[in-house]
Amino acid sequence: MRRKRPKKGVNMRICKRCVLPETFPGISFDKNDICNFCIQYKTMDKHAVVDFTDEDELKVCLEKYKKKGQKYDLLVPLSGGVDSCFTLIRIVETFGLTPLVFHSDHGWDDPEATRNVEKVCRTLGVDLII
C-alpha cells in the first residue's frame, strides 16, 4: 500500500484525534476533522471494553475460549518482559488455558528477553513461535 506524499510547503489535513494524514489510504474526515477510523473505533470501543470487578468474573469470561475443539485456546504475544511472562503464567496456571505463544524478533530484540520467552514457554510446556 503506497501513500501519496504531499508537496513541500502544502498544508495537509490530519485527524485531530489520531493525527493520521489525508494521504492515508481509505481515510475520510467529518466536519470536525475526526477521521473515519477514529469514529469507527469510538463506536466499537463501547462494546469491546470489558471491566471485571473480580477474578471470578474474568474466569467466567475466559471459559468461552476454553477447549472449543481447537489445539489452542488463544494466542498470547510475549515480549519476554516481566509483565508479559507473568500474564502467560497466570493464563496457563490460574485459568487453565492452552495458549499458542508468539514472540516477534524484530531485529533489535534483547537476547535476554528471547531467552526469557524460551525458558518460560519450556517450563510451562506451551508451544512458541518466534
C-alpha positions as CSV (number, residue, x, y, z in Angstrom):
1,M,0.0,0.0,0.0
2,R,1.8,3.1,-1.2
3,R,1.0,6.5,0.3
4,K,1.0,9.8,-1.6
5,R,3.5,12.3,-0.4
6,P,2.3,15.9,-0.1
7,K,4.3,18.6,-1.9
8,K,6.6,20.7,0.3
9,G,5.0,23.6,1.9
10,V,1.5,22.3,1.4
11,N,-0.8,22.2,4.5
12,M,-2.1,18.7,4.9
13,R,-5.3,17.8,6.7
14,I,-4.8,15.5,9.6
15,C,-7.2,13.8,12.1
16,K,-7.4,15.9,15.3
17,R,-7.6,12.7,17.4
18,C,-5.0,10.3,15.9
19,V,-3.1,12.6,13.5
20,L,-3.4,10.3,10.5
21,P,-2.9,12.4,7.4
22,E,-5.2,12.8,4.5
23,T,-2.8,10.8,2.4
24,F,-3.6,7.6,4.4
25,P,-5.4,5.0,2.2
26,G,-9.2,5.0,2.8
27,I,-9.3,7.9,5.2
28,S,-12.1,10.5,5.3
29,F,-12.9,13.2,7.7
30,D,-16.1,14.5,9.4
31,K,-16.8,18.3,9.8
32,N,-14.7,18.3,13.0
33,D,-11.6,16.8,11.2
34,I,-12.0,13.5,13.0
35,C,-11.2,10.6,10.7
36,N,-13.4,7.6,9.8
37,F,-11.1,5.2,11.7
38,C,-11.4,7.1,15.0
39,I,-15.2,7.3,14.5
40,Q,-15.4,3.6,13.8
41,Y,-13.2,2.8,16.8
42,K,-15.3,5.0,19.1
43,T,-18.4,3.0,18.3
44,M,-16.6,-0.3,18.7
45,D,-15.0,0.9,22.0
46,K,-18.3,0.8,23.9
47,H,-18.8,-2.9,23.0
48,A,-15.2,-4.1,23.2
49,V,-14.1,-3.0,26.6
50,V,-15.0,-5.3,29.5
51,D,-14.2,-4.4,33.1
52,F,-14.1,-7.1,35.6
53,T,-15.0,-6.5,39.2
54,D,-13.1,-9.6,40.4
55,E,-11.1,-12.6,39.2
56,D,-14.2,-14.8,39.2
57,E,-15.9,-12.6,36.6
58,L,-12.7,-12.8,34.5
59,K,-12.7,-16.7,34.8
60,V,-16.3,-16.8,33.6
61,C,-15.4,-14.7,30.6
62,L,-12.4,-16.8,29.7
63,E,-14.4,-20.0,29.9
64,K,-15.9,-19.3,26.5
65,Y,-12.4,-19.6,24.9
66,K,-11.5,-22.9,26.6
67,K,-11.3,-26.1,24.6
68,K,-13.5,-25.3,21.6
69,G,-12.3,-28.2,19.6
70,Q,-9.0,-26.5,18.7
71,K,-5.5,-27.2,19.8
72,Y,-5.1,-23.7,21.3
73,D,-7.5,-21.6,23.3
74,L,-5.9,-18.3,22.5
75,L,-2.8,-16.5,21.0
76,V,-0.6,-14.8,23.5
77,P,2.1,-12.3,22.4
78,L,5.1,-12.4,24.6
79,S,7.8,-9.8,24.8
80,G,9.9,-11.6,27.5
81,G,9.5,-8.8,30.0
82,V,8.1,-9.3,33.5
83,D,4.5,-8.3,32.7
84,S,4.0,-10.5,29.7
85,C,5.7,-13.5,31.3
86,F,3.6,-13.1,34.4
87,T,0.5,-12.8,32.3
88,L,1.3,-16.0,30.4
89,I,2.0,-17.9,33.7
90,R,-1.5,-16.8,35.0
91,I,-3.2,-17.8,31.8
92,V,-1.8,-21.3,32.0
93,E,-1.6,-22.0,35.7
94,T,-4.6,-20.0,37.1
95,F,-7.0,-20.1,34.2
96,G,-6.1,-23.4,32.7
97,L,-6.0,-22.2,29.1
98,T,-3.7,-23.6,26.3
99,P,-2.1,-20.7,24.5
100,L,0.0,-20.6,21.4
101,V,2.7,-18.1,22.3
102,F,4.1,-15.6,19.7
103,H,7.4,-13.7,20.1
104,S,8.5,-11.3,17.5
105,D,12.2,-10.9,16.9
106,H,12.2,-7.6,15.1
107,G,16.0,-7.4,14.9
108,W,16.7,-5.2,17.9
109,D,15.3,-7.6,20.5
110,D,17.3,-8.0,23.7
111,P,18.8,-11.6,23.7
112,E,17.9,-11.8,27.4
113,A,14.2,-11.2,26.5
114,T,14.3,-14.0,23.9
115,R,15.9,-16.4,26.5
116,N,13.2,-15.5,29.0
117,V,10.5,-16.3,26.4
118,E,12.0,-19.6,25.5
119,K,12.5,-20.5,29.2
120,V,9.0,-19.6,30.4
121,C,7.4,-21.5,27.5
122,R,9.6,-24.6,28.0
123,T,8.8,-24.5,31.8
124,L,5.0,-24.2,31.1
125,G,5.1,-26.7,28.3
126,V,3.4,-24.4,25.8
127,D,4.1,-24.0,22.0
128,L,6.1,-21.0,20.9
129,I,6.5,-19.3,17.6
130,I,9.4,-16.9,17.1
